[in-house]
Amino acid sequence: MRALALSVLVGALAVGCAAPAKPVWSKAGAGEAERKKDQAECLKAALGGTRDAQSAGVVYSFDREEYGKCLEARGYKAQPPR
């Protein structure tokens, strides 16, 4: 269930319909596999979940600032969206 919720959240973040344009994160010398791994780990660190008594489910939140701090700590720099 959590994996499904994470997949939905990742999809929603990728689409970004109503969200402001997100920066492009880059790191000199980082390959595609390393970038994807780091982004996935930082996404996991930036997710928070709380139990929702009404729906008996979990409500997830995403801390964009925490995500950015995590990537910066790994040597990534934010570039303006294209």
N, C-alpha and C positions, 0 to 999 in steps of 0.2 A: 504494500500500500504506500509506504513512504517513497519507494522507488518511483511509483507512478506519479505521486505528487511532485517529486523532484523533476521528473521528465516534463510534466505539464508546466512547471515554473520555468525551466530552462527554455522550453518552447515559447512561452510568453515573453521572456526576456529577449529572445532572439528576434521575435516579431516586433515588439516594442511599439505597438499601434498608437497608444495614447501617451507613451512615455517620451520624455525628452531624448534627443539623440545621445547615445552613450559614446564615451571615448573609445578609441582603439588603443589597446595596450600592446606595447612592443618592448622587446628586450634584445639588445645586441647579442648575436650568437645563439639565441634560443631557436631551436627547431620547432616545427609544427607540433610534434608529439609532446615536447616539454611544455609548450605554451598551453596546449589543451589540458594536460595534467595539472599544471599550476592553476589554471582558471577553474577547473572542476573542484580542486581542493579549496580554493578561496571562496567559491560559491557555497560549498558545504559549510565553511566557517561563517559565512555571512547569513546563513539561513537560521531562522529561529522558529520554533513551533510552540504553540500553546493549545491546550485542550479547550474545545468549545463545547460547553455543556448543552447548548440547544441542539446542535447537530450531532453530538456524540462523536465528533471527529477532531481533527487537528487543523488549526488555522496556521498557515505558514506566513512569515514575513521575511523580507529581504532587506538587509542593511547595506545600501550602496556604498556608504562611507567605509564600512568595515571591509567590504570587498576590495575597494581601492587601496586601503592601507595594507591589506594582505599582499596584493600584487606588488605594491611599491616595496614592501619588505623583501620581496624576492627579486628585486632589481628591475621591475618593469616601469615604464614611463607612459603616462597617458598622452595620447595624441588627439587633437581635435577630430571630431567625426568628419568624414568626407562627404 
